[in-house]
């Protein structure tokens, strides 16, 4: 840096203010600045400033700066000349420069001084570009990730120093990039905030003069520099491996690497016996948390993979899939010394399409700032990734428009610019060569006949209690008529009402095509509206009606909405034919435009064609479903009306009600299937889960493991008996009071709920409370994806998660553990959910007691999973607090109490804090 910016002084500034709206009587309360010269921080400044107003409580909580801290301080007018002197001739730097600089300039102008008019750069954008795979770009998270000393987060002087060191590390990282990468970044960077591009262009220009050779670990294809790929997995000799039968052999293997636990070894031996028995096809395994069940099944199957057979492992979530790949399988290979290879298997859209990405870099039009930064992040990431898996970018969501153009469609790429380095092709090659394949429930459910699994593969379903529901949800789909209508309108606007229309003048062939498309697209809209009206008038026959933020949802059984004789099928057939016609005509026009070198409009039309292809596929899928009466018995439908008064706001969703037809087909593809979970039994038997998983015909062998440690020494369960009923109006406020009065010194707290709307209400009520000032408050549906929340939770020294759904089960916190879990409500499903209503209706029609047969067993399994969040290993300790008084007041409460592995302590709410504080 000293050479590139040797003539520059960077003034890295951070402000603490009374609020974010500078025009609304908010003022600076602390000015911090760190000066950088010749690649070093040479001086720091810190001024406490009197704002002549009170500091709002949330700001006091965040910054630790109170009214009394600034009461005797000088005001901004006093410090303004000093600040101007400090900034004179410098480059202004801030972490979110569009907040700090305008706020500072506003204060300067208000006090009669001139604005700062020098260069200004933003370290948030630069950090995103330089470190594209970081999970967070908050300053405190960046400094922790980069091992930057940052003593007092949210104090201006400490934040300014931390940002200064961050800038130095950013410049160091950018300077290490290959020249072609820097050139591309420089060309794109002019759309960045203020003068941020100047940093990148300066580095690119300076280093271009040095003519650096491309390092051996990189390769260049056109203007993109990629990390060199291993086209094949390391060749293994695959010498024969023998399963260690005796305890002595296992002890010798485990020594110094893994604790020898009797219960874990028992599970390993039972699994090995099962695998070697040709008459057995399935095994049900319930093994408590902390007993090493994952290692056990990996160990048992691993020694049977030297005959060309693969082991396929299906986990419910990406988080668990990643844990297997990054932690569990490497541990297995370390302990056993086996030379097995392993790969993740996921859908093609997880991988970048390099050809598609390259096109986005050279397309015309102005990209928004988010798209621009994302493109630049990807350019840097391509110099680092060996997989091309977009999940590595750790983004909050992948819904940005750019992803529609750069995710891989799954075709075998041949003959294109990037065919030789195509990441999807590479992934498939690696999967074919691997011994262990790790996928997720949904992918397995939809690709169980894929050749990638190899001949006669073994199968382990991890978290098997969730498998049937995940298979069902993976088969759900929809026809969003409103969106399709929008696409057709967009097509008509492009061709008939935009500036492009003049292209078609004096071209008889194009005029002929356009005339046909004009009429056919109008007819297609009429067909769409006809289907929407037909669905809308079916509302009175719905099984149930639900209202939420997306509108009204009318739930139907398949045979009710689509009886044997109905006109919808013929209307749907006409609709499909008309859509095919519009697609064909649009494609012909696009081809003609491409021949005339009207690339931009042709590309826009290709995008419309892609959408039409999707809707055509959905339409034929629906048509096949309705025509097959056997399949229709297993399906439910939801007519969603976004505007209750408008029939033309109707859309159709369909969802599988039970998986009894598809599950046996999945099982037939595999051999020696192990179904593993910490919670599969109900009342110490597997009857419920065997029905759920449709396993009775396989007559599975059963195994219930024991814990490897004494729960009494690790887990305390507390029940509060005198809170209001969770369904009452008073409960949400009382819940907030309980949390605020009891959470104090715990490091990591998990608050389990059953409703996302209630999470938002609770978050709003407690977010700015002073007692939680030291905690990072994370809420499902508010703080990003579940994976991102889990990572932020692990990073923070003190954090609270308000979560539902998968936070009851399936997410492990190996890196931080959990000290305290609140179960705010017994986890019964809401009967208003369409999938629940349909399933229960089907069970009721079959004569079952819904509560005992379905609702209660499901709730108990989830309750056990929630309790399992605390104790994941022998080093974990914690408290599980049940705030739902129904556990004592309802008869079914005894069923929940029976599955608690320690004696539950019953207390009044007034004694809760003391009980929690006394726990050791």
Order of alpha helices (4+ residues) and beta strands (2+ residues): beta-beta-beta-alpha-alpha-alpha-beta-alpha-beta-alpha-alpha-alpha-alpha-alpha-beta-beta-alpha-alpha-beta-alpha-beta-alpha-alpha-beta-alpha-alpha-alpha-alpha-beta-alpha-beta-alpha-beta-alpha-alpha-beta-beta-alpha-alpha-alpha-alpha-beta-beta-alpha-beta-alpha-beta-beta-alpha-beta-alpha-beta-alpha-beta-beta-alpha-alpha-beta-alpha-alpha-beta-alpha
